[in-house]
Amino acid sequence: TGYYGDGLNAIIVFAACFLPDSSRTDYNYVMENLFLYVISTLELMVAEDYMIVYLNGATPRRRMPGLGWLKKCYQMIDRRLRKNLKSFIIVHPSWFIRTILAVTRPFISSKFSSKIQYVNTLAELREMIPMEYVHIPDSIVKYDEDKCIKRRMRTSCLSNDPEMASVEQE
């Protein structure tokens, strides 16, 4: 959790890599209670505008929350919390997350949909929000660094290949 703006509005950071493994026998119970905890915390913390930063990187598929759980969360969040949410930033969005959001878009209000933003790197996130009050877990920082290294290697390999360089320029 961190804050932004003059009024020190809340930035809620949610790291999916720390969610419980879906193979747990008590998975549904744990997720239900986690949701109730998150909502009660939001209600206590959020008096004004706030944003949620969802850190998706370094999250194995078995730790990703299911579509049913996400839908239930959205439905149970009261109107005030939905209204005061200024942006929902998804960092390192996977193909799976993008697909789920694309499929569910018709069932989600257009106001909420317009608040969803995808960010591919922590550098992009830094351009959007002040990071001095936001804690990013080490596993996410490492994931971001590894991803950037791979991207740089891929780009330099493409630019060293004359055929690929001409394709890249088109």
C-alpha positions in Angstrom: 0.0 0.0 0.0 1.2 3.5 -0.8 -0.2 7.0 -1.4 -0.3 9.5 -4.2 -1.4 13.1 -4.8 -1.7 16.0 -2.4 -4.5 14.4 -0.5 -2.4 11.2 -0.1 -4.9 9.0 -1.8 -4.4 5.2 -1.4 -2.6 3.0 -3.8 -3.5 -0.6 -3.1 -0.8 -3.1 -4.4 -2.0 -6.6 -4.9 0.7 -9.2 -5.8 -1.0 -12.3 -7.3 2.2 -14.4 -6.8 1.4 -14.6 -3.1 -2.1 -16.0 -3.6 -2.7 -19.5 -2.4 -2.1 -22.5 -4.7 -5.4 -23.7 -6.2 -4.5 -27.3 -5.3 -5.1 -26.6 -1.6 -8.0 -28.6 -0.2 -9.2 -25.5 1.6 -8.6 -23.2 -1.4 -12.2 -21.8 -1.6 -12.4 -21.1 2.1 -9.0 -19.3 2.0 -10.0 -17.2 -1.1 -13.4 -16.3 0.4 -11.7 -15.1 3.7 -9.0 -13.3 1.7 -11.6 -11.5 -0.2 -13.5 -10.5 2.9 -10.2 -9.3 4.5 -9.4 -7.2 1.4 -12.8 -5.6 1.2 -12.9 -4.7 4.9 -9.4 -3.3 4.6 -10.4 -1.2 1.6 -13.4 0.1 3.4 -11.2 1.2 6.3 -8.5 2.8 4.1 -10.4 4.3 1.3 -12.2 7.6 2.1 -11.4 9.2 -1.2 -10.1 8.3 -4.6 -7.8 5.3 -4.8 -6.1 3.0 -7.3 -5.3 -0.7 -7.4 -2.0 -2.0 -8.8 -2.3 -5.7 -9.6 1.1 -7.3 -10.0 0.6 -10.2 -12.3 4.2 -11.1 -13.1 6.0 -14.1 -11.5 2.5 -15.7 -10.9 2.2 -19.3 -11.9 -1.2 -20.3 -13.4 -2.2 -22.3 -10.4 -2.0 -19.2 -8.2 -4.1 -17.0 -10.5 -7.6 -16.2 -9.1 -10.4 -17.9 -11.1 -13.0 -16.1 -13.1 -15.8 -17.0 -10.7 -13.8 -15.5 -7.8 -13.1 -12.3 -9.7 -16.7 -11.9 -10.7 -17.9 -12.4 -7.1 -15.3 -9.8 -5.9 -16.6 -7.2 -8.4 -20.2 -7.9 -7.5 -19.6 -7.6 -3.8 -17.7 -4.4 -3.8 -20.1 -1.7 -2.8 -20.9 1.2 -5.1 -18.8 3.8 -3.2 -15.6 1.7 -3.5 -16.3 1.1 -7.3 -17.0 4.8 -7.8 -13.9 6.0 -5.9 -11.6 3.6 -7.8 -9.7 5.9 -10.3 -7.7 3.2 -12.0 -7.0 -0.5 -11.9 -3.5 -1.0 -13.3 -2.4 -4.5 -14.3 1.4 -4.9 -14.4 2.8 -7.6 -16.6 -0.5 -8.8 -17.9 -0.5 -12.3 -19.2 -2.4 -13.6 -22.2 -4.8 -15.3 -19.7 -5.6 -12.1 -17.9 -6.1 -10.1 -21.1 -8.4 -12.9 -22.4 -10.5 -13.0 -19.2 -11.0 -9.3 -19.2 -11.9 -9.3 -22.9 -14.4 -12.0 -22.4 -16.0 -10.4 -19.3 -16.0 -6.9 -20.7 -19.7 -7.1 -21.9 -20.7 -8.0 -18.3 -18.7 -5.2 -16.6 -19.8 -1.6 -16.6 -18.2 0.5 -19.2 -17.1 3.0 -16.4 -15.2 0.2 -14.7 -13.8 -1.1 -18.0 -12.4 2.3 -18.8 -10.4 2.3 -15.5 -8.4 -0.8 -16.5 -4.9 -0.1 -17.7 -2.2 -2.5 -18.8 1.4 -1.8 -18.0 4.2 -4.1 -19.3 7.1 -3.0 -17.2 7.8 -1.4 -13.8 9.4 1.5 -15.7 6.0 2.2 -17.3 4.4 2.0 -13.9 6.9 4.5 -12.5 5.8 7.0 -15.2 2.2 6.7 -14.0 2.4 6.7 -10.2 4.9 7.8 -7.6 6.8 4.7 -6.5 8.4 6.1 -3.3 5.4 4.9 -1.2 4.8 1.7 -3.1 6.5 -1.6 -2.2 7.2 -4.0 -5.1 8.1 -7.5 -3.9 11.6 -8.7 -4.9 10.1 -11.6 -7.1 8.3 -9.0 -9.2 11.4 -6.8 -9.6 13.4 -9.9 -10.7 10.6 -10.9 -13.1 10.6 -7.4 -14.6 14.4 -7.3 -14.9 14.4 -10.8 -16.6 11.7 -9.8 -19.0 13.5 -6.5 -19.9 16.7 -8.4 -20.5 14.9 -10.9 -22.8 13.2 -8.1 -24.6 16.5 -6.3 -25.2 18.2 -9.5 -26.4 15.3 -10.1 -28.8 15.4 -6.6 -30.1 19.2 -6.6 -30.5 19.0 -10.0 -32.3 16.3 -8.7 -34.6 18.3 -5.5 -35.4 21.4 -7.6 -36.2 19.5 -9.8 -38.6 19.2 -7.8 -41.9 15.9 -9.6 -42.9 14.3 -9.0 -39.5 15.5 -5.4 -39.4 13.7 -4.7 -42.7 10.5 -6.4 -41.4 10.8 -4.4 -38.1 10.9 -1.1 -40.1 7.8 -1.9 -42.2 
